[in-house]
Amino acid sequence: MTVLFFQACMNSKRINKVLIANRGEIAVRVIKTLRKLHIASVAIFADNDANALHRRMADEAYPLGNGALKDTYLNVRKIIDAALDSGADAIHPGYGFLSESPELAEACQANNLIFIGPDAQSMRLMGNKIAARKIAVEHGIPVTFGMMGSHEEILEQADALPYPILIKAAAGGGGKGMHIVWQKDDLKNELERASREAEKYFGDGTVFVEQYIEAPRHIEVQVLADHFGNVIHLHERECTIQRRYQKIIEESPSPTLTEEKRQQICETAVKLCKAIGYHNAGTVEFLVDKGLNFYFLEMNTRIQVEHPVTEMRTGIDIVEEQIRIARGKEMGWTQDMIQPHGHAIELRVYAEDPANGFLPTPGKVTAYHEPQVRGARVDSSIDGTCSISEAYDPMIAKLTCHAKDRASAIDTARRALKDFIIQGLTTNKAYLWEVIKNEDFIENKIDTGFCTSHQEALIKALEENRNTQNVNDIVAAFLMFDFCKKQVEQHPENVWEEIGYWRYHMQITVDVEGRKVPVSISAAEAGKIQGRVGEKPFAVEFIQYDNHQLKIMLNGRTETVYCSVNDEQKTIVNFHGLNYTCYRTDQLNDTLDYACKEQANDKSRLVSPMPGKVVKINVKEGDEVKEGTIMMVVEAMKMENNIVAAGKAKVKKILVTEGQMVDNKMQLIVLE
């Protein structure tokens, strides 16, 4: 230990400037710690991120140009050049992208740059799931049944496999390249699909199969290790609530484990790290079955998306510790010093539609407001109006809430979600609300299939919650904003300077989510409107407007609503935490594509669910197809979307080619 200490002191280096080889909220997160440590930050950005928050926050920023990810955020040479040109001492890779790339770590070493993460050898050992499983077995760490080999070798054993099985990408994680196979007949197609995804996202199409544990829990342990042989854990997180094999809710401590199992699983994680000589931050992941037996799943050799959960419980800045370790210094913590308190829960807010298979919903954010709730922390990639690109993962923000116990943390999360305003596109915010107030979630009756098994009930509850809101109040709030929106946006100091033609009597109709609501205005004076919505009277009075936040007196009570206008010139009203799209039917709207609406009902037309790239065409003109036939695959926002036939038909014409970019209005295939 004395020799290690002396060598580390001799090798200790100062870090004055760090390039963040990433984008979005993790780049923003790293910049915040760099500011705290008085270390200069350097951002990199692709052309479509020219106005991104991480670029604006950084002290310096270097462009990566345009093109696919391999030409921008996955281009090691460009990133190294940017670091050298900026005079950076180190590179922080964040998570995703090149965060587990041995090539980036080696390129840093070759160019005298400090890589703020583990060494290339550790990443190769644990980044490949096949090698990681082998190491776990060698050190007595329990794993599930697994099999590796070429597609042909796996298919030769198809009859002997313990279905259901899980196909996984050997070189990656995050649910990419992961597919459940329930029966032998599906094995070949799913192997090819998983391999294709693995090649695309990780540059390595190698896959393997392992036994699929039904109704498991997903538990992970946060670890830190320095160059002095010190390895500690920061306790565990439960990440069981998932959709598409990706986590959407994480919490700590796990409400599932006993204290004995908690200690065992954390000690096992430390044991694995010591066995491979690991250093820096990492996460060891486990599956836990109904009997609380745990099995090694994988190790992520980087900081995790959900690290704020651990930070809020322990008070430790994990990014700061990463930098300290990378400098060759001893950790500032020992295991005995780690005294977590309370309960923390994180909810990932995505641009996606839970009612439509969680498909991503890229588009323009017209209003954004983060909650100001005690115990709530927001890590986000945006700070106002912007566009969520289809080129990247659709996560908008992470909401992490901390309180004295689990029930209190859930309550804080519910209050914070209500005050978290994101308008202009569909998000999963309301869905998360329904999950954390679901009785099975509250009582911890969960497994990794929770979202699938509860999907119908959650969507129904979401719709019922929307329908219980008083549509008359929504209409009144909309009218206050609509009648003065030009003045609100341009002259907020005097919104009633110009009242316009509606000063006296008016009969109008307001469309609220397709529901036509008749309104009769009987009186209007400075800051006040009175009338009837349907058969009920209403009175609304203007109080204040600031940055999309409209305060009004509505029928004698004070309400705060958020209003913004989308590209279709419709107003989005956030009322009691839910967004409603409203417009007056007496106002002409030339921006709507009515032809597109008519075409949507034509089953002979097939369009992409979102803008993306055609990656595979499985049919040719003249082919006969049946219901469910996968005719084409369109990639968008790191997801493959199957374009399937709705029924028996004949392919009349294929209008696109593989590799072509398409939008959600472009016809792909004509059927007859």
N, C-alpha and C positions, 0 to 999 in steps of 0.2 A: 504493500500500500504506500510506503514511503517513496519507493521508486516511481510509482504511478503519479503520486502527488508532485514530485520534483519535475518529471517529464511534462506533466500537464501545465505546470507553472511556466516552464520554459517555452511551451508551445502556445501559451495564451496570447490571443490576438485581440486588438481593438476592432470594433465594428463601428464605423462612422456613417456608413451609407449602405442601405439594403435595397436591392431590386426585388420586387414581388412578381414572381413569374406566374401570375394568375389574374383573375378579374373578379368582378362582382363583390358580394358581401365579405368573402374571406380576404380579399385584397384590402377592403376598407377596414376590416378587423385588424389586420396586421399593421396597417398604417397608424391606427390609434395607439397601439402599444409602442411603435417606433417613436411617435410624438412624445409619449410619456417618458421614454428613455433618452430623449433628445438625439435621436438617430435620424438622419435624413432618409427620405423614402423616394424610390424611383418606381413609377408605374410603367407598364407596357399596355398597349391598346391596339386592337384591330380597328379598321376604318369604321365599322358599325358601332364601336364603343368610343368614338371620338369625344362624345359629351358625357361619358359615363362618370358616375360618382367617384370611382377609384382613381380615375385620371385627374379629376378636378381636385381631389384631396391631396394627392401626392405632391412632393416638393418639385419633382421633375417627372416627365413622361416621354416615352419613346414609342413611335409608331411601328406597328408590325405590318402595315399594309392591308390589302384585301385578300380574299380567297378562303379556302377551306381551313379547318382547324390545323391541319398539318402544315399549312403555310403561315400560320399566325401563332396561336398560343401553344402549339405542339412542336414548333420549330426551334430545336435546341440551339442551332447556330445563331439564329436571330436574337435569341434571348441572351446568349453569352456575349454577343457583340454589343447589345444594348447595355449590359452590365459593365463591360470594359469601357465603352464610350462615355458612360456616365461617371466613371470612377468609383463604382460601387465596390465595397469590400466583400459583400455576401449576397446570396440569393435565398429568399424564402419562397418555397414552392406552393404554399397553401395546401389545399386538398383538391383531388381531381387532377385533370390535365397531366402534368409531368411530376406530380408530387411523389410518385413511387417509381420514378424512372431512374434506373441505375446510370443510364447514359447521361442524364443531366448532372447527377452527382459526380460522375467521372470527368465530365467536361468542366465542372467547377474546379475540381482538383487540378486538372491540366492547365487551367488558366489562373491559378493562384487566387481563386475565389472560395469563400467559405460557404458550404452548403448547409443551410439551417435545417437539418434533418439527419437521418441515419446514414451510414455508409452504404456504398453500392452493394457490397456483399450481403448485408442484412436485407436489403430490399430484394435482392435476387432470391435469397433463401425463403423469405416470408411472402414475397409478392407473388410467387408461383404457388398456387394452392396445392399442387401435387407434391412439391418439395416440402412445403410447410407441414402437410399431413405426415410425411415420412419422419420429419424431425420430431413432431409431437409423439408419434408412436415410439421412436427411439428413446424418448425421455419419460415414458410411462404416462403420457397425457392421453386420456380417453378420446377416441374419434369414432365416428360412425363408419359403417361398411362403405368402402369406396373402390372404384375401379378406374384405371387409366389405360390409355392406349390409343391407337388409331381408330378411326370410325369403323374400319373393317373388323378390327379386333374386338371392339365393343359390341358390334352387331353379331359377331359369332357367338357371344355369350348372352344374347338377348333373352333366350328361354330361361336362363338361370338367374337373371337379375331379380332382386326383391322389390317388385313394384308396390307402391309408386316409388320412382327414383327421381333424382334431381340432377339435371345437366348443368354444369357450371363452367365458366371461363377460367382457365388455369391462371391467367395473368391479370385478372381484374376483379372488380367487385361492384357494389352499388346496384345489384340486380341486373346488370347488363350481361347478356348471354346466358341468363339463368332461366331454365324451363322445367316444369314438372312433366313427367311422362307417366301416365296412369296405366298404359297398356303397351304391349310389345309392338303392335301395329303402327304406333305413332313415333317409335324410336328413331327411325331413319330420318324423317322430315325434321324432327326437333333437333337432332344432332347437327344437321346441315344449317338450320336456322341459328342455333346457338353459336356455332363456329363462325358463321358469317358476321354475327354481331360482335363476337370477341375480336375478330380480325379488324373490324371497323373501329371499335372503341379503344382497343388496347394494343393493336398492331401485332397480335398473336392469336391465331385461330384455334389454338389448342384447348380442348375441353376435356372434362372427366365427369364421371357419374358417381353419385353417392346415394346412400339410402335416404329417403325422405321421411323424416320424423313427423308424424301427424300431430297436429295441435301443440307445437312446441312453443316455448318462450325463447326470446332472443336477449341474451345478457352479454354485456361487454365490460371490460375492465380497462380503465385509463392508466397507462404506465408512464413513468419518466425514468430515464437512466442516463448517468453521466459517464465520463471517460475514466472515472476513478473506481469503477466497479460497483457504484451505488445504484440500486434499482428499487424504486418505490412504486406503489400503486396509489391512485387517488380514488379508490373505491369503484363501485360498479354503476352502470346505467342499465336500465331496462328499455329495450327498443322493440318491443313486441308489436306495437301498432304499426302496420305497414300496408302499403298498397303497391302492387306491381313489384313486390320484393324490395321496395324502398321504404325506409322509415319515414313516418310523418309525425310521430309523437315519441319522445324519449323522456325518461324520468329517472331520478335518483333520490333516495335509494330504491332498489327494486322492491316492489310490494310483494314479490313472490318468494324470495329466498328467506330461509331461516338464517339466524346469525351464524350457525355452524357452516351452512353451505356458502354463505357470503364470504366467510374467512377462507374456506377451501378454494373457491373459484378465484379469489384475488391472489392467493398464494400460488396457485397454478400459473396464473399470468406472469407473475414475477419469476417463477421457476423457468418458464419458457424463454423469457428475455435474457436471463443469466446464462442459459444454455447456449445461446447464439452470440453472446457478447454484444447485445444490443445497446445502443445509446440514442438519446433524444426522446421525443414524445412518440407514443404508439398506442394502439388499442388492440387488445386480444379479445376476440369474439367467440361466444359459446352458444350452443343450442341447449336448452334445458327441457327435459321431457316431463310427463305428468308426475313421475316419481321423484322429481328434482335431481335426477341424474344429469350431469352436464357433459357435453362433448365439444372438443375443440372444433371451431368452424374455420377461422382464418385470423390473420393478424394484419392490421392496416398500419403500415410503416409511415405514418404521417399524423398530422393533427386531424381530428374528426369534425364533421359538420356540427355534431352535437356537443362539442366541447364546452359551450357556455353552461350546460347543465352542471358539469363538474366544477367549473369556475365559481358559480354562484353558491354551491354548497361548501366549497373549501376555501374560497377567497384567494385562490392561487391563479395568477395570470399565466396560463400555459404557454402562450406565445413568448412571454418574457423568459420563462424557463428554457424554452427552446433556444433562444438567442444566447442565454447564459451558457448552456451546455455546448453550443456550437463554438463559442469562444474558448472552450477548453477549461472552463471553470467548474468547480464542484457545485453540485446542486445546493440551492439555498434551503432545502427541506430534507428532513429525515422522516422515516415512517412514523415515528412516535409523535412528530409535530403535526401530522395530518389529522385534524379533528373536524370532520364535516358536521354541519348542523342544518337542521330543517329538511325541507323537501323541495326539489326543483323539478320543473316540467317544461319541456320545450315543444313547441308546435311549429311545424314547417308550413309556411304559407306559400302556396304555389299558384301560378297562373294555369289553372286546369279546371275542367268541368267534371265533378264527381258523378253527376247524373248521366254523363256520356262516357263512361268507362275511364274517367280520369284523363281524358285526352287533353293535351296542352292547349292553351288558349292565348297564343301570342297576340299582341296588339298594343294599343295606346293606353297608358294610365292617365286619366284626365284629372284625378285628384288623389292626393296621398297625405295621410295624417297619422302619425304614430301615437299610440296611447300614452297618456301621462298618468300611470297607475303605480302606486308604491309597490315595489317588489317585482316590477316588470322590466325586462331588458329587450330591446329590439336590435338585432343585427340584420342590416338590410343593404341591398345593392343600389337603392334609389333614395332620393330625397324630395321628389316632387313629380310633376308631369314628365313623362318619358315614354319610350316604347320598349316593350319586352320582346326581344328578338326570338324568332323561331330557331336561330342558329345555336342557342345555348340551352342549358338546363332551365326549366321554367320556374325555379324557386325564386320568389321575390324577397322573402324575409324570413327570419326565425324569431319567434316570440318565446322568450324564456321567463318563467315566473317562479319566484322563490317565496316560501312562507314557512311557518313553524311545523306544519305537517302536511300530509298529502291532500286532505280535504280542503285545507286553507289554500294550498297552492293551486288546486283546481278552481276554487272560487276566484282567486286572483286572475287566473288565466281567462275565465269567462268574462270578467269585467273588462280585462284588457282587450280581448277579442272584440267586444262590443264597441270599444272606442278606437279600434284599428280601422281606418278608413282607406279603402283602395277602390277606386272607381274607374270605369272605362272598359274593363274586361272581366270575365268570369274568373273567380278564384275559389279555392277550397275553404275559405275562412268560415263560412257558415256551416260547412260540413264538419270542420274541426270542433266548432261549438257543439254540434249534436253529438259527436263522439264523446267529448269529455263530460257531457251531462247524461249520457246513456247509463242506465243502471248497472249493466254488466261491466262497463268500464269502471264505474265508481266502486263496485264490489270486487274488482280485479278478477273477473271471470273472463279472461282474455287469452288469446293465443295469436300466432302470426296470421291466422286466417280470419281474424276478427272483422276486418273491413269487408271481406267477401261474404261471410256468413250473416253479417248485420246490414249489408248494403241496402236491401229493400226497406228495412225498418228505418235506417238513417235518412235515406232520401225522402221517405214518407214524412218523417218527423220534420225534416227541413222544410218541406212544402207546407205542412200544417202550420209551422211557425210563421212562415211568410203570410199565409192566409188569415192568421189571427190578427195581424196588424190592421188598424182602422184605416181603410182606404180613403175615407173622407179627410182624415188628418194629412195623409200623404198628398192628396190633391191640393189642400189648402196651402201646405208648405211649398209645393211646386208652383202654385199660382203666384205666391209672394216673390219667389225667385224669378219666374218667367216674366212677370209684368215689369220688373225693374232690372233684368239681367244686364242690359247694355250699360245702364247707369252704375250697376253694381261693379261691373268689370272695369269701367272707364273712370267713373267719378264716385268712388265709395263714400266720399265725404258728404255727398248730397244725392242720394239715390232717387229722391222724389222731385228732382229739378224739372224733369220732363216726364209727365205722366202718360201722354199719348191719347190715342183714340178711345181707350177703354174707360175714360174718366167716369162715365155715367152708368148706363145700363148695358148689360151684355149677356147674351145666352151663348154658352160655349160648351164644348165636350172635351174632356180630358181622357186620353188613353193611358191607362196604368197597366202595364204588362198585358196588353190585349183586352183589358176590361174597359168598356166605354162608360164614363161617368159624367152625367149631365150636370152643369154648373150654371147657376143664375146669380149674377152679381148685382146687388141692389144699391150699394153705396161704396164709394171709394174717396178717401181724402188722404192727405199727406201721411204716409206710413201706415195706413189702415185699409183693409178690405173687409166687406161684409157681404153675405149672400147665403145661398143655399147650395149644398152639395147633395144632389138627389132630393130627398125630402127633409134633410136635416140642416138647420141653420149653422153657419160658422162665422167666426170673426177672427182675423189674424192681423197682428200688428208687428211691424218691423222694429227690431231692437238694434242689431249690429250685424255687420258682415265683414269677414276678414279671411282671405285665402281659402275660399270655398266653404267656410264655416258661416252658416246663417243662423242667427239667434232671433227667435220670434216669440210673441205672446200668442198662443193658439187656444182660443176658447177659454181664456182666463188662466192658462198655465204656461210656464216658460218651457220652450223646447229648443234644442240645438240640433240642426240638421246640416248635412253637407250636400252641396249641389255642384254639379259640373255638367258640361255639354260635350257630347261625343261627336264623332265625325259625321254622324247622320243628323246632327242638330237636334238630337233628343236630349232631354235633361235627365240626369241620373240623380235621384234623391236618396240619400242614406237616412233612413228613419229607424231609430232604435237599433242600429247596428246592421241593418239589411238594406241592400240597394234595390231601388225600383226605377225602372225606365218609364218616363212620362213624356207625353207631348200633346199639344193641342191639335185636334183634328181639323180645326178651322184655319190652321196655318200651313201653307203649302211647303212641302219638303221635297226639294228637287234632288236630294242626295241619295234617296233610296233606290236600290236596283230592283224594281218590281219584276223585271224579266227573270232575274235570278231566283226570286221567290217562286215564280211559276214553274221554273225548270226544276226546282228542288223536289217537286211532286212527280216528276217524270222518271220512272224507274229504268228507262232505257238509257238515261244519262248517269254516268258515274264520275264523281268528283272526289278530290282529296278532302279529308276532314280538316286540313289546315295546310298552309304553305309548306312545301318541302321539296325533296328530291326523289325522283323515281329510281329505286335501286335494283328492282327486279321485275321483269314481266314474265309471267308463267304461261300465258296463252298466246295464240296467234289467230289472225282473222280466219273465220270459218269454224273455229273450235266450238263444240257443244259444252255448255257449262250447266251446273245445277246449283241449287241453293247451298251457299257456304263455300263454293269453290273460290280459292284465293287466286285471283287473276293478276294481281299486281301488288307490289310492296312500295310504300312511300315512306321515306325517312324524314322525320321532323322533330326538332328539339330532343335529340338523342333517343328517339323512339322509332320503332318500325310499326307502321300502320298497314294492316292488310286491307286491300280493296277487294271485297267479296261480292259474289253474285247474290241477288235477293231471291232468285228462283231459276227455274230451267229456262235457258235462253241460248242464243247463238251469237258469237262475237262477230259483229258486223264490221267494225272498224276500230283500230287502235290509233289514237291521235297523238301519243307521246312516245318517247324513246327512253331507254335506260340512261340515267345520268342527267336527265332533263329536270330543271327546276319548274315547279308548278305551284299555282295558288289554289285557294279553296273555291274558286269559281270556274276554273278551267276544266273542260270536259276531258276525261282521260280515255274512256272506252265507250263505244256505242254498241248496244245490244239489241237484238230483235228476237 
